[in-house]
Amino acid sequence: PGADPSAEIEEFASSKGVGFAEIAMGGGQNDNALQLVRTAAKDGSWVCLKNLHLVTSWLPALEKEIRNMSPDPQFRCFLTAEPHAKFPSILLESSLKITYEAPPGIKKNLQRTLESWSTDWFEKGGDCGDPSKQILRSQGMYVCAYFHAVLQERRTYIPQGWTKFYEFSRGDLQSACETVSLLVNSSAKAGSLDWRTLHGVLELAVYGCRVDNDFDLKLVGAYVASMFRTELLEGVGLMGNSSPGSNLKVPKSNKLTDFRLQLSSMPDTDEPRAFGLAPNADRSLQRVNSQRCIATLRTQSAALGEAGSTVALPPTDPRVWQKSLAPLWKVWDNLSRTQIAKVANIAVRAPKADDGPIETFILMDAMEAVKIVEKVTRVLSDLQKVAQGTGLSTPELQQQAVCLLSHEIPDSWSDSWPSAPVDPADFLQGLTKRYVALRGDWVKRVQEDSVLSRPASMRDFLRPNVFLNALRQKSSRALQVSIDNLHLLSCVGDAMIQDSSIKHVVQLEGLLLEGCSYEDRNGQLCDASRDSPLLSPLPVVSIAWMPRATHPHPGLGGQTGAGNVVPLPLYISIDREHMLSKLHFRTGDPQARIFNSAAVFLSDES
């Protein structure tokens, strides 16, 4: 996934003197793609249809079109797709299948790039008559290749390295190299480069356009600023100890053999520090890979059926439910008796007109938790009755059973809980925790009119983003300031409470930090060690919504002392899919925290 072979296919077609055309699917291109295939089949040219995992419902039509045509013998149709459970098996069986992956490791990635570059193009291309310009161009392109390799290989550490898989492709590297060549040629002074323009093109156009997370985009900018500098080409090295790429040494030459020789001295394997990540990031990677392996084993186990037989009973068969869903029934029964029953008698009243935004939110969230618990109890009970032969199976029940057997939760369970865990067992555990907290603690706070008198754990809520919005609305009404003119202040400790100019302060507890450590002694973020916990608990963090005009610095929050302030993203869970806001912390090295991809989480659920 993410390694686009279309550029190499096009080069190969060109070397064979064959016509080539490509089209990216997913944007209403279905009819155009079929017409392109028909034309290529008639002309004997090659065609590449990309990203077919985005149009799996259309693929039977493509398979039928190809099966019924009589193409020219030279015709080739290349299909690229990421793994997808609904990819038609008939189309797969009738195709030659190739797994195309980016080479693992920065060194191998660079080797592959340098092997694809011709000597003449690298040493004399770009119409650079001045020898100093030729050297600068070659150096710049080598840095582009290293930069590209770092961005690609950092994807190994998803979701810590990047929040998602970004398709940094060979075309991006080609665009970066062309930009370097153009800037070198247009430079009036030999040996100089317009770094500002290059930074803007790479950060905002070539690579940044693929990134849809603000903190990931900030990371791209940090990489660009640290690698594309005159000092680096002159042998000074990267900026500061926090900069990644300690293995990047740029020869002052335009000879491709010199760069290949330099590359041979690089290590074959990459440590997290090569990307600027915390030393314990490899342990985080092991955790993620373990979770993926377990999920794969569960899926395969469900597909094999009883006793490992490949001839499994259909998932709609109640006999399958009796065996496979029994552990889930047992878990829910235990949770219901030991935890849910303790708070089931606490009444949850409906919100009233004179309730404040936060009180209204808590009551509505508690009511949603009650509804989900009742729905889950009803569905699991009905499934159990059907499996025991005392209940009637319905299409809706069968559909929900299929989801649970696939280790997924039915969509109706998570309608009002957008960030719910996907695994059913984790879902039941998480739901129980929130149900007990909302009904047993937060509803009591509303009754006692003491909602914010004690520190709050936002992991107690089904919709913590709505809690932040309710707090913002409450502050807007009290301060008589438009919501749009408020921003979130934050600091560690109670300094904001002691500041009389800051109103409606809420203290958050139970937050978890990843990517770095927190020093209580000086109240700053610091580098994590190899043995540091993957998730470390933070002290109480105070937040408040205040006007930008009177409190322009969101990270100060009444604190004093040395240290720069850096914003960190606040996510609901460690999968980094749902970002709530950003919190500000003091640190001695803000750039290191960017390369670390340091972040704060409400819980360790994934």
MARLOFI-56647 format. One record per residue (C-alpha): residue in one letter; y, z, x; residue number from 0. Coordinates in nm, 3 decimals. Layout:
<rs>
R   code     north        up      east   pos
R      a         Y         Z         X   NUM
...
</rs>
This chain:
<rs>
R   code     north        up      east   pos
R      p     0.000     0.000     0.000     0
R      g     0.347    -0.085     0.121     1
R      a     0.233    -0.322     0.396     2
R      d     0.349    -0.665     0.276     3
R      p     0.144    -0.951     0.434     4
R      s     0.342    -1.231     0.271     5
R      a     0.559    -1.297     0.578     6
R      e     0.253    -1.344     0.799     7
R      i     0.086    -1.563     0.538     8
R      e     0.397    -1.781     0.529     9
R      e     0.401    -1.809     0.908    10
R      f     0.033    -1.902     0.910    11
R      a     0.089    -2.165     0.639    12
R      s     0.378    -2.308     0.840    13
R      s     0.161    -2.330     1.151    14
R      k    -0.096    -2.526     0.947    15
R      g     0.168    -2.756     0.801    16
R      v     0.090    -2.642     0.447    17
R      g     0.349    -2.584     0.177    18
R      f     0.397    -2.222     0.076    19
R      a     0.564    -2.046    -0.216    20
R      e     0.568    -1.684    -0.326    21
R      i     0.681    -1.484    -0.625    22
R      a     0.714    -1.109    -0.682    23
R      m     0.570    -0.996    -1.013    24
R      g     0.701    -0.725    -1.241    25
R      g     1.029    -0.876    -1.357    26
R      g     0.918    -1.105    -1.640    27
R      q     0.788    -1.371    -1.400    28
R      n     0.452    -1.427    -1.572    29
R      d     0.519    -1.780    -1.700    30
R      n     0.689    -1.884    -1.377    31
R      a     0.390    -1.756    -1.179    32
R      l     0.143    -1.960    -1.385    33
R      q     0.354    -2.273    -1.340    34
R      l     0.372    -2.207    -0.966    35
R      v    -0.007    -2.174    -0.946    36
R      r    -0.057    -2.498    -1.141    37
R      t     0.182    -2.688    -0.914    38
R      a     0.024    -2.551    -0.596    39
R      a    -0.327    -2.631    -0.721    40
R      k    -0.221    -2.990    -0.786    41
R      d    -0.034    -3.036    -0.456    42
R      g    -0.284    -2.853    -0.237    43
R      s    -0.026    -2.600    -0.119    44
R      w    -0.050    -2.222    -0.089    45
R      v     0.096    -1.968    -0.327    46
R      c     0.128    -1.589    -0.301    47
R      l     0.164    -1.367    -0.608    48
R      k     0.283    -1.022    -0.502    49
R      n     0.266    -0.674    -0.660    50
R      l     0.001    -0.759    -0.920    51
R      h    -0.057    -0.387    -0.981    52
R      l     0.263    -0.402    -1.185    53
R      v     0.123    -0.658    -1.433    54
R      t    -0.242    -0.560    -1.481    55
R      s    -0.230    -0.648    -1.852    56
R      w    -0.140    -1.010    -1.760    57
R      l    -0.414    -1.059    -1.501    58
R      p    -0.684    -1.178    -1.747    59
R      a    -0.455    -1.471    -1.828    60
R      l    -0.425    -1.550    -1.456    61
R      e    -0.802    -1.524    -1.410    62
R      k    -0.860    -1.763    -1.701    63
R      e    -0.605    -2.010    -1.563    64
R      i    -0.768    -2.016    -1.218    65
R      r    -1.122    -2.041    -1.360    66
R      n    -1.038    -2.343    -1.575    67
R      m    -0.849    -2.547    -1.313    68
R      s    -0.980    -2.811    -1.069    69
R      p    -0.760    -2.750    -0.765    70
R      d    -0.705    -2.955    -0.451    71
R      p    -0.945    -2.842    -0.172    72
R      q    -0.649    -2.724     0.036    73
R      f    -0.518    -2.497    -0.240    74
R      r    -0.510    -2.124    -0.169    75
R      c    -0.388    -1.847    -0.400    76
R      f    -0.312    -1.514    -0.231    77
R      l    -0.283    -1.205    -0.450    78
R      t    -0.135    -0.879    -0.320    79
R      a    -0.163    -0.548    -0.502    80
R      e    -0.188    -0.178    -0.449    81
R      p    -0.510    -0.007    -0.565    82
R      h    -0.510     0.022    -0.943    83
R      a    -0.778     0.154    -1.178    84
R      k    -0.708    -0.119    -1.438    85
R      f    -0.725    -0.418    -1.201    86
R      p    -0.975    -0.660    -1.365    87
R      s    -1.314    -0.642    -1.196    88
R      i    -1.389    -1.009    -1.269    89
R      l    -1.083    -1.120    -1.073    90
R      l    -1.180    -0.890    -0.785    91
R      e    -1.539    -1.017    -0.776    92
R      s    -1.429    -1.380    -0.765    93
R      s    -1.187    -1.322    -0.475    94
R      l    -1.216    -1.260    -0.104    95
R      k    -1.082    -0.907    -0.054    96
R      i    -0.885    -0.793     0.250    97
R      t    -0.736    -0.449     0.307    98
R      y    -0.401    -0.495     0.477    99
R      e    -0.246    -0.187     0.629   100
R      a     0.036    -0.117     0.871   101
R      p    -0.106    -0.017     1.212   102
R      p    -0.129     0.362     1.243   103
R      g     0.109     0.529     1.487   104
R      i     0.446     0.432     1.632   105
R      k     0.294     0.283     1.948   106
R      k     0.050     0.054     1.766   107
R      n     0.320    -0.041     1.518   108
R      l     0.548    -0.143     1.803   109
R      q     0.268    -0.327     1.983   110
R      r     0.202    -0.536     1.676   111
R      t     0.570    -0.620     1.645   112
R      l     0.612    -0.717     2.011   113
R      e     0.296    -0.930     1.998   114
R      s     0.445    -1.124     1.707   115
R      w     0.765    -1.202     1.905   116
R      s     0.768    -1.508     2.129   117
R      t     0.902    -1.472     2.482   118
R      d     1.163    -1.747     2.443   119
R      w     1.297    -1.607     2.117   120
R      f     1.321    -1.252     2.251   121
R      e     1.471    -1.335     2.591   122
R      k     1.691    -1.638     2.520   123
R      g     1.734    -1.660     2.143   124
R      g     2.054    -1.615     1.952   125
R      d     2.259    -1.861     2.167   126
R      c     2.365    -1.579     2.400   127
R      g     2.478    -1.759     2.712   128
R      d     2.613    -1.445     2.876   129
R      p     2.332    -1.254     3.056   130
R      s     2.479    -0.919     2.950   131
R      k     2.474    -1.031     2.587   132
R      q     2.112    -1.142     2.622   133
R      i     2.019    -0.799     2.754   134
R      l     2.212    -0.623     2.475   135
R      r     2.047    -0.841     2.213   136
R      s     1.696    -0.770     2.344   137
R      q     1.768    -0.399     2.366   138
R      g     1.908    -0.393     2.013   139
R      m     1.605    -0.572     1.870   140
R      y     1.368    -0.333     2.050   141
R      v     1.554    -0.036     1.899   142
R      c     1.526    -0.208     1.559   143
R      a     1.150    -0.234     1.607   144
R      y     1.125     0.134     1.706   145
R      f     1.345     0.240     1.415   146
R      h     1.133     0.032     1.177   147
R      a     0.812     0.184     1.314   148
R      v     0.945     0.539     1.271   149
R      l     1.043     0.475     0.909   150
R      q     0.703     0.323     0.832   151
R      e     0.494     0.586     1.010   152
R      r     0.689     0.872     0.856   153
R      r     0.529     0.767     0.527   154
R      t     0.214     0.935     0.657   155
R      y     0.376     1.269     0.572   156
R      i     0.460     1.197     0.207   157
R      p     0.592     1.389     0.014   158
R      q     0.755     1.582     0.300   159
R      g     0.832     1.285     0.523   160
R      w     0.960     1.077     0.232   161
R      t     0.956     1.182    -0.133   162
R      k     0.768     0.862    -0.221   163
R      f     0.620     0.549    -0.063   164
R      y     0.902     0.310     0.029   165
R      e     0.802    -0.045     0.111   166
R      f     0.979    -0.096     0.443   167
R      s     0.852    -0.447     0.513   168
R      r     0.849    -0.695     0.797   169
R      g     1.130    -0.877     0.621   170
R      d     1.350    -0.570     0.666   171
R      l     1.285    -0.572     1.041   172
R      q     1.363    -0.943     1.056   173
R      s     1.694    -0.886     0.875   174
R      a     1.782    -0.602     1.112   175
R      c     1.710    -0.818     1.419   176
R      e     1.913    -1.107     1.279   177
R      t     2.204    -0.869     1.218   178
R      v     2.190    -0.746     1.580   179
R      s     2.180    -1.105     1.707   180
R      l     2.480    -1.208     1.496   181
R      l     2.685    -0.906     1.602   182
R      v     2.608    -0.963     1.970   183
R      n     2.709    -1.330     1.943   184
R      s     3.032    -1.247     1.759   185
R      s     3.133    -0.973     2.001   186
R      a     3.445    -1.061     2.199   187
R      k     3.355    -0.823     2.480   188
R      a     3.034    -0.880     2.673   189
R      g     2.790    -0.592     2.652   190
R      s     2.952    -0.434     2.343   191
R      l     2.833    -0.416     1.985   192
R      d     3.003    -0.338     1.655   193
R      w     2.793    -0.027     1.583   194
R      r     2.985     0.066     1.270   195
R      t     2.902    -0.263     1.101   196
R      l     2.540    -0.242     1.212   197
R      h     2.511     0.114     1.078   198
R      g     2.650     0.007     0.741   199
R      v     2.421    -0.295     0.708   200
R      l     2.105    -0.104     0.800   201
R      e     2.184     0.213     0.605   202
R      l     2.325     0.064     0.286   203
R      a     2.178    -0.286     0.263   204
R      v     1.861    -0.354     0.461   205
R      y     1.676    -0.022     0.448   206
R      g     1.888     0.202     0.229   207
R      c     1.857    -0.030    -0.070   208
R      r     1.486     0.056    -0.091   209
R      v     1.552     0.431    -0.113   210
R      d     1.625     0.597    -0.449   211
R      n     1.650     0.962    -0.343   212
R      d     1.987     1.085    -0.212   213
R      f     1.827     1.303     0.055   214
R      d     1.595     1.023     0.168   215
R      l     1.901     0.799     0.198   216
R      k     2.074     1.066     0.404   217
R      l     1.767     1.066     0.630   218
R      v     1.790     0.690     0.679   219
R      g     2.155     0.734     0.778   220
R      a     2.065     1.010     1.026   221
R      y     1.804     0.788     1.191   222
R      v     2.050     0.500     1.216   223
R      a     2.322     0.719     1.368   224
R      s     2.088     0.875     1.624   225
R      m     1.921     0.554     1.745   226
R      f     2.183     0.281     1.731   227
R      r     2.432     0.394     1.995   228
R      t     2.565     0.265     2.324   229
R      e     2.460     0.586     2.502   230
R      l     2.095     0.527     2.412   231
R      l     2.098     0.175     2.559   232
R      e     2.256     0.313     2.876   233
R      g     1.976     0.565     2.919   234
R      v     2.153     0.879     2.798   235
R      g     1.893     0.930     2.522   236
R      l     1.908     1.049     2.166   237
R      m     2.162     1.295     2.028   238
R      g     2.066     1.660     2.064   239
R      n     1.734     1.835     2.060   240
R      s     1.686     1.776     1.690   241
R      s     1.684     1.397     1.711   242
R      p     1.346     1.226     1.667   243
R      g     1.218     0.955     1.894   244
R      s     1.178     1.147     2.219   245
R      n     0.950     0.863     2.331   246
R      l     1.219     0.597     2.289   247
R      k     1.320     0.464     2.629   248
R      v     1.506     0.132     2.631   249
R      p     1.477    -0.085     2.946   250
R      k     1.801    -0.244     3.063   251
R      s     1.647    -0.589     3.057   252
R      n     1.586    -0.888     2.837   253
R      k     1.234    -0.951     2.967   254
R      l     0.967    -0.899     2.703   255
R      t     0.719    -0.791     2.969   256
R      d     0.947    -0.497     3.064   257
R      f     0.949    -0.371     2.708   258
R      r     0.572    -0.407     2.678   259
R      l     0.533    -0.213     3.002   260
R      q     0.759     0.062     2.870   261
R      l     0.558     0.068     2.549   262
R      s     0.234     0.127     2.741   263
R      s     0.365     0.465     2.860   264
R      m     0.405     0.596     2.504   265
R      p     0.142     0.837     2.364   266
R      d    -0.123     0.690     2.136   267
R      t    -0.083     0.962     1.873   268
R      d     0.234     1.096     1.714   269
R      e     0.326     1.459     1.676   270
R      p     0.555     1.560     1.387   271
R      r     0.845     1.606     1.630   272
R      a     0.837     1.230     1.699   273
R      f     0.985     1.193     1.350   274
R      g     1.205     1.504     1.362   275
R      l     0.969     1.692     1.130   276
R      a     0.882     2.059     1.168   277
R      p     0.589     2.132     1.404   278
R      n     0.378     2.257     1.112   279
R      a     0.420     1.933     0.914   280
R      d     0.073     1.819     1.021   281
R      r    -0.074     2.121     0.842   282
R      s     0.116     2.020     0.531   283
R      l    -0.035     1.672     0.569   284
R      q    -0.384     1.826     0.586   285
R      r    -0.315     2.012     0.262   286
R      v    -0.202     1.693     0.087   287
R      n    -0.501     1.494     0.216   288
R      s    -0.737     1.771     0.103   289
R      q    -0.590     1.762    -0.247   290
R      r    -0.630     1.383    -0.258   291
R      c    -0.989     1.409    -0.138   292
R      i    -1.072     1.668    -0.404   293
R      a    -0.911     1.453    -0.673   294
R      t    -1.115     1.151    -0.558   295
R      l    -1.438     1.350    -0.560   296
R      r    -1.364     1.475    -0.910   297
R      t    -1.301     1.121    -1.031   298
R      q    -1.621     0.993    -0.875   299
R      s    -1.817     1.286    -1.013   300
R      a    -1.692     1.214    -1.363   301
R      a    -1.780     0.847    -1.324   302
R      l    -2.137     0.913    -1.206   303
R      g    -2.232     1.125    -1.505   304
R      e    -2.527     1.356    -1.528   305
R      a    -2.745     1.418    -1.222   306
R      g    -2.554     1.164    -1.021   307
R      s    -2.687     0.876    -1.231   308
R      t    -2.481     0.560    -1.219   309
R      v    -2.590     0.494    -1.578   310
R      a    -2.364     0.753    -1.735   311
R      l    -2.327     0.843    -2.097   312
R      p    -1.997     0.722    -2.247   313
R      p    -1.718     0.982    -2.222   314
R      t    -1.692     0.984    -2.601   315
R      d    -2.045     1.125    -2.627   316
R      p    -2.033     1.497    -2.725   317
R      r    -2.325     1.565    -2.490   318
R      v    -2.093     1.485    -2.201   319
R      w    -1.832     1.724    -2.341   320
R      q    -2.081     2.011    -2.361   321
R      k    -2.153     1.996    -1.990   322
R      s    -1.830     1.875    -1.833   323
R      l    -1.576     2.064    -2.044   324
R      a    -1.761     2.397    -2.046   325
R      p    -1.572     2.528    -1.737   326
R      l    -1.241     2.441    -1.903   327
R      w    -1.336     2.623    -2.223   328
R      k    -1.435     2.926    -2.018   329
R      v    -1.104     2.928    -1.827   330
R      w    -0.896     2.904    -2.146   331
R      d    -1.101     3.169    -2.322   332
R      n    -1.051     3.406    -2.031   333
R      l    -0.676     3.339    -2.013   334
R      s    -0.641     3.383    -2.388   335
R      r    -0.817     3.720    -2.390   336
R      t    -0.669     3.871    -2.074   337
R      q    -0.310     3.741    -2.074   338
R      i    -0.200     3.547    -2.380   339
R      a    -0.326     3.807    -2.626   340
R      k    -0.109     4.078    -2.466   341
R      v     0.218     3.910    -2.574   342
R      a     0.096     3.719    -2.881   343
R      n     0.243     3.977    -3.119   344
R      i     0.596     3.956    -2.977   345
R      a     0.805     3.767    -3.231   346
R      v     1.010     3.469    -3.120   347
R      r     1.302     3.421    -3.356   348
R      a     1.480     3.094    -3.414   349
R      p     1.817     3.045    -3.240   350
R      k     2.124     3.142    -3.441   351
R      a     2.464     2.977    -3.455   352
R      d     2.631     3.258    -3.261   353
R      d     2.376     3.258    -2.977   354
R      g     2.507     3.149    -2.637   355
R      p     2.374     2.838    -2.459   356
R      i     2.139     3.037    -2.235   357
R      e     2.002     3.251    -2.519   358
R      t     1.947     2.938    -2.728   359
R      f     1.765     2.770    -2.442   360
R      i     1.534     3.068    -2.382   361
R      l     1.438     3.095    -2.747   362
R      m     1.374     2.721    -2.775   363
R      d     1.171     2.717    -2.452   364
R      a     0.965     3.012    -2.577   365
R      m     0.903     2.835    -2.908   366
R      e     0.789     2.523    -2.722   367
R      a     0.550     2.734    -2.514   368
R      v     0.404     2.881    -2.832   369
R      k     0.358     2.532    -2.979   370
R      i     0.181     2.403    -2.667   371
R      v    -0.050     2.706    -2.655   372
R      e    -0.140     2.658    -3.020   373
R      k    -0.200     2.286    -2.967   374
R      v    -0.420     2.343    -2.660   375
R      t    -0.617     2.615    -2.838   376
R      r    -0.676     2.391    -3.139   377
R      v    -0.785     2.088    -2.935   378
R      l    -1.021     2.279    -2.705   379
R      s    -1.170     2.463    -3.003   380
R      d    -1.225     2.138    -3.197   381
R      l    -1.386     1.974    -2.893   382
R      q    -1.619     2.270    -2.852   383
R      k    -1.719     2.257    -3.219   384
R      v    -1.798     1.886    -3.194   385
R      a    -2.004     1.943    -2.879   386
R      q    -2.200     2.219    -3.059   387
R      g    -2.258     1.999    -3.363   388
R      t    -2.043     2.204    -3.601   389
R      g    -1.735     1.984    -3.602   390
R      l    -1.637     1.626    -3.682   391
R      s    -1.537     1.391    -3.402   392
R      t    -1.224     1.182    -3.451   393
R      p    -1.069     0.901    -3.244   394
R      e    -0.786     1.134    -3.145   395
R      l    -1.028     1.401    -3.023   396
R      q    -1.228     1.140    -2.833   397
R      q    -0.913     1.017    -2.660   398
R      q    -0.819     1.368    -2.556   399
R      a    -1.171     1.435    -2.433   400
R      v    -1.161     1.121    -2.218   401
R      c    -0.836     1.244    -2.057   402
R      l    -0.982     1.587    -1.981   403
R      l    -1.302     1.435    -1.840   404
R      s    -1.083     1.224    -1.610   405
R      h    -0.913     1.545    -1.491   406
R      e    -0.592     1.452    -1.667   407
R      i    -0.408     1.617    -1.952   408
R      p    -0.340     1.440    -2.285   409
R      d     0.014     1.307    -2.315   410
R      s     0.079     1.520    -2.622   411
R      w     0.033     1.837    -2.418   412
R      s     0.318     1.759    -2.180   413
R      d     0.572     1.603    -2.416   414
R      s     0.798     1.909    -2.391   415
R      w     0.695     2.002    -2.037   416
R      p     0.789     1.700    -1.822   417
R      s     0.690     1.857    -1.489   418
R      a     0.352     1.986    -1.607   419
R      p     0.060     1.975    -1.359   420
R      v    -0.172     1.680    -1.412   421
R      d    -0.499     1.863    -1.349   422
R      p    -0.618     2.041    -1.669   423
R      a    -0.717     2.367    -1.495   424
R      d    -0.380     2.389    -1.318   425
R      f    -0.208     2.302    -1.645   426
R      l    -0.377     2.589    -1.829   427
R      q    -0.292     2.836    -1.554   428
R      g     0.070     2.722    -1.537   429
R      l     0.111     2.721    -1.913   430
R      t    -0.023     3.075    -1.939   431
R      k     0.217     3.204    -1.674   432
R      r     0.516     3.051    -1.852   433
R      y     0.401     3.161    -2.196   434
R      v     0.361     3.521    -2.083   435
R      a     0.693     3.522    -1.894   436
R      l     0.891     3.364    -2.177   437
R      r     0.742     3.567    -2.459   438
R      g     0.689     3.890    -2.269   439
R      d     1.007     3.906    -2.058   440
R      w     1.274     3.654    -2.151   441
R      v     1.254     3.703    -2.528   442
R      k     1.296     4.076    -2.467   443
R      r     1.601     4.005    -2.252   444
R      v     1.753     3.812    -2.542   445
R      q     1.680     4.097    -2.780   446
R      e     1.836     4.349    -2.540   447
R      d     2.133     4.122    -2.464   448
R      s     2.053     4.143    -2.092   449
R      v     1.951     3.787    -2.011   450
R      l     2.122     3.764    -1.671   451
R      s     2.133     4.132    -1.579   452
R      r     1.834     4.091    -1.345   453
R      p     1.735     3.814    -1.102   454
R      a     1.581     3.513    -1.273   455
R      s     1.271     3.317    -1.174   456
R      m     1.323     2.959    -1.285   457
R      r     0.951     2.891    -1.250   458
R      d     0.914     3.084    -1.578   459
R      f     1.066     2.794    -1.775   460
R      l     0.908     2.477    -1.908   461
R      r     1.239     2.293    -1.856   462
R      p     1.433     2.459    -1.573   463
R      n     1.679     2.169    -1.565   464
R      v     1.789     2.263    -1.918   465
R      f     1.845     2.621    -1.801   466
R      l     2.090     2.496    -1.536   467
R      n     2.268     2.284    -1.797   468
R      a     2.288     2.581    -2.033   469
R      l     2.441     2.793    -1.757   470
R      r     2.689     2.514    -1.689   471
R      q     2.782     2.494    -2.055   472
R      k     2.826     2.872    -2.072   473
R      s     3.056     2.865    -1.768   474
R      s     3.252     2.571    -1.908   475
R      r     3.325     2.758    -2.232   476
R      a     3.417     3.083    -2.058   477
R      l     3.639     2.919    -1.796   478
R      q     3.793     2.666    -2.039   479
R      v     3.713     2.387    -1.792   480
R      s     3.545     2.054    -1.862   481
R      i     3.177     2.038    -1.765   482
R      d     3.246     1.734    -1.548   483
R      n     3.489     1.937    -1.337   484
R      l     3.234     2.207    -1.251   485
R      h     2.998     2.205    -0.956   486
R      l     2.726     2.445    -0.845   487
R      l     2.810     2.711    -0.587   488
R      s     2.526     2.881    -0.405   489
R      c     2.466     3.133    -0.129   490
R      v     2.197     3.371    -0.009   491
R      g     2.249     3.734    -0.110   492
R      d     2.503     3.896    -0.340   493
R      a     2.830     3.784    -0.178   494
R      m     2.918     3.579    -0.485   495
R      i     2.870     3.880    -0.714   496
R      q     3.116     4.077    -0.505   497
R      d     3.370     3.793    -0.523   498
R      s     3.576     3.861    -0.835   499
R      s     3.698     3.501    -0.851   500
R      i     3.345     3.371    -0.919   501
R      k     3.221     3.417    -1.275   502
R      h     2.880     3.411    -1.444   503
R      v     2.674     3.444    -1.127   504
R      v     2.297     3.413    -1.164   505
R      q     2.060     3.540    -0.899   506
R      l     1.743     3.335    -0.845   507
R      e     1.427     3.491    -0.705   508
R      g     1.092     3.352    -0.599   509
R      l     1.226     3.036    -0.432   510
R      l     1.013     2.878    -0.159   511
R      l     1.132     2.695     0.154   512
R      e     0.953     2.407     0.331   513
R      g     1.044     2.222     0.650   514
R      c     1.211     2.509     0.834   515
R      s     1.236     2.889     0.837   516
R      y     1.496     3.142     0.728   517
R      e     1.623     3.416     0.959   518
R      d     1.723     3.729     0.771   519
R      r     1.891     3.866     1.081   520
R      n     2.172     3.611     1.090   521
R      g     2.129     3.459     0.744   522
R      q     2.064     3.105     0.866   523
R      l     1.800     2.836     0.849   524
R      c     1.623     2.781     1.179   525
R      d     1.345     2.569     1.325   526
R      a     0.992     2.649     1.210   527
R      s     0.713     2.701     1.462   528
R      r     0.363     2.553     1.462   529
R      d     0.228     2.877     1.315   530
R      s     0.501     2.924     1.053   531
R      p     0.383     2.931     0.691   532
R      l     0.408     2.598     0.514   533
R      l     0.605     2.762     0.235   534
R      s     0.813     3.068     0.317   535
R      p     0.977     3.287     0.050   536
R      l     1.355     3.297     0.044   537
R      p     1.571     3.601    -0.031   538
R      v     1.755     3.613    -0.361   539
R      v     1.990     3.314    -0.395   540
R      s     2.307     3.343    -0.606   541
R      i     2.439     3.044    -0.802   542
R      a     2.738     2.984    -1.030   543
R      w     2.916     2.687    -1.185   544
R      m     3.283     2.689    -1.086   545
R      p     3.573     2.438    -1.093   546
R      r     3.601     2.205    -0.797   547
R      a     3.978     2.257    -0.792   548
R      t     3.961     2.633    -0.726   549
R      h     3.631     2.643    -0.534   550
R      p     3.602     2.313    -0.344   551
R      h     3.331     2.427    -0.102   552
R      p     2.998     2.462    -0.285   553
R      g     2.818     2.619     0.010   554
R      l     3.058     2.897     0.101   555
R      g     3.013     3.116    -0.202   556
R      g     3.202     3.407    -0.052   557
R      q     2.996     3.415     0.269   558
R      t     3.151     3.470     0.608   559
R      g     3.013     3.418     0.955   560
R      a     2.923     3.144     1.197   561
R      g     2.709     2.845     1.117   562
R      n     2.740     2.510     0.943   563
R      v     2.649     2.467     0.579   564
R      v     2.382     2.216     0.481   565
R      p     2.270     2.118     0.128   566
R      l     1.897     2.126     0.055   567
R      p     1.733     1.971    -0.253   568
R      l     1.588     2.206    -0.513   569
R      y     1.263     2.070    -0.657   570
R      i     1.046     2.208    -0.935   571
R      s     0.722     2.178    -0.735   572
R      i     0.598     2.075    -0.393   573
R      d     0.524     1.717    -0.500   574
R      r     0.904     1.661    -0.485   575
R      e     0.905     1.446    -0.799   576
R      h     1.155     1.645    -1.008   577
R      m     1.479     1.740    -0.833   578
R      l     1.696     1.991    -1.017   579
R      s     2.002     2.032    -0.799   580
R      k     2.095     2.121    -0.443   581
R      l     2.148     2.459    -0.283   582
R      h     2.357     2.529     0.026   583
R      f     2.248     2.727     0.329   584
R      r     2.394     2.810     0.668   585
R      t     2.224     2.664     0.973   586
R      g     2.295     2.617     1.340   587
R      d     2.179     2.253     1.335   588
R      p     2.248     2.058     1.012   589
R      q     2.108     1.736     1.157   590
R      a     1.774     1.904     1.230   591
R      r     1.743     2.009     0.867   592
R      i     1.791     1.645     0.760   593
R      f     1.517     1.524     0.995   594
R      n     1.296     1.817     0.885   595
R      s     1.332     1.707     0.520   596
R      a     1.382     2.076     0.446   597
R      a     1.367     2.154     0.074   598
R      v     1.348     2.443    -0.173   599
R      f     1.093     2.474    -0.454   600
R      l     1.054     2.682    -0.767   601
R      s     0.677     2.709    -0.725   602
R      d     0.387     2.594    -0.508   603
R      e     0.226     2.399    -0.793   604
R      s     0.156     2.034    -0.726   605
</rs>
